[in-house]
Structures are given as C-alpha cells and as structure tokens.
Amino acid sequence: MATTTKTVYKFPKAMGACADLLYQLKAKRLAGQKLVDEVEAEEKALKAYIINNLPKSEASGVAGKVARVTVVTRDEPQIEDADKFHAYITKTKRWDLMQNRLSPAAVKELWEAGKTVDGVKAFQIVTLSLNKV
C-alpha cells in the first residue's frame, strides 16, 4: 500500500511578504507554462507534419530508435442538425446523449437581466486579486 506525504510549506509571517511571494511564485509558474506551451506547439506541429507526410505505403507506421508512430483514424460523433438531435433525445428520452452541464455565461446574463433559472443557484467562490505594486 502506497503512503502519501503532504508537503508542508513555510510562509512568511507578514502578509505583505506573503503577497510578494505569491507574485513571485505566479511569475515562476507562468515562465514554466510558457516553456510548456512552446513545447506543446512544436509537438502539435510535428504531429500534423507526420499525419500529412507519412507515405501511404507506410500504412502501419514508422519506427525510430526509441519510438513508433502510427496514424490512427476513428469516427467521432458530431451534431449535424441540432433540432433533429434534440427531437430525437426528447422522443427517446436518451438524456445520456447530452453532457449535463450549464453555460455559466448564459446563466449570468439572465441573472443580470433580473431573471431566475429554475434549478440553478449561485455558488460563491473566494479568490484573490493579485497585482504588481
């Protein structure tokens, strides 16, 4: 059985120093994320290159010294006619064909217009606003 250890962080006692540390940590994370985004963009470009340039004669794929790549094609559902699709769901009661989530932007728009949405309530989220001084 694996045991998990919880990391204990030491924070400055002064709240101002905590704000400064938060800003520094955010900047460090964003710098790392920028690098990750650049690598991800190159990875996506290389995937597209392989898909577009792999000779059809290499239908089973190609292999290098450490990896093998194969182009895989699969069918993915896509709504072609929303009205027909919604009518099908209503008629067959196959609600599992839809994802059960709401559009926060649409609900907020109704709330701002003074309207309520049955079955929906407000959930308060507490966050911080961080700005450089």
N, C-alpha and C positions, 0 to 999 in steps of 0.2 A: 504494500500500500504506500503510495507516494504521499509525502507530507509537504504542505505548502508553508512557506515562511513569509510573513508580512514584513515589508520593508518599513523601517521606522525612519522618518525624515526629521532632521533638526532644522527648525525655523528660527529666524531672528525673533527676539522678544519684542522689538519695536515694530509697530505696524507699518511705519514708513519704510523700514528696511525690508519688510515682507513685500510691500508694493514694488520696491526696486528689484527684489529677487524674482518676483513674478514676471516683471517686464523682461528681465534677462533670460529667464527660462523660456518665455514665449519666443523671444528673438532667436534663441538657440534651436528651438523646435522648428521654427519657420525656415531657418537656414538648412536644417536637415531635410525638411519637407521639400524645399526647392531642389535639393540634390536628388531626392527620391522621384520627384516629378520629372526631372530631366532624364533619369534612367528609364522611367516608365515610358516616356515619349519615344525614346530610342528603341525600347523593346517593342512598342506598338508598330513603329515604322518598320522594324526588321520582320515582324510577323506578317505585315502587309506585303513586304517585299518577297518573302518566301512564298506566300499564297499566290502572288501574281507571277512569280518567276520559276516555280518548281516545274520542271518539264513534265508533261502529261505522261511521258514514258516512265517516269519515276512514281507511278501511282501509289506504290507502297511507302513512299517517303524516301528520305535520305538520312544517312548517319555520319556523324563526325567521329572524333576520338572519344568524346565524353557524353554525347547526346544523340538522340534520334528524333527526327521531326516527321510527322505525318499530317497531311491536310485532311481534316475531318469535316464532312458536311452532314448537317442534321436539319430536320424540319422543326421550326419554331412557330407556335401559333401567333397570328396577328389578326386583329379585328379589321374586317374589310367593310362591313356595313353595321354601324353601331346600333341603328334602330332594329334591324333584324336580330342582332345578337341579344339585345335587351329583351325583345319579344320572346325569343327562344328561352331565355332564362326565366322569364315570368311564367310562360306556359308550362315549362317542365319543372319549375321550382328547383333548378340546379344552381343554387346560390354559391356553391363551391367553385363555380367557374369564374367568380369575381374575387378580387382581394378585398378584405374587409378593412378599409381604412378611409379616412376622410381627408378632404383637402383643407388644411388649416387656413390657407389664404382665402378660400371661398367662405368659410365659416366666419372669419374675422370681418370680411366685407359685409356680411349680413348683420353681424353684431354692431358694426359701425353705423349701419343704417337703422339701428334700433330694433331689429328683428331677432327672434329667438329661433333656435334649431332644436326641434324635439329630439330628445335622447342624447344631446351633447351638452357638456358642462365645461366651464373654464377650470383649468388646472394651472396653478401658479408655479412658475419656475423662477428660482432665485439664481441670479448670475452676477458677475462683476463686470464693470466697465473699466477698461484699462487704457490709459492714455499717457503718452510721454509728456513729462513736465518741461 
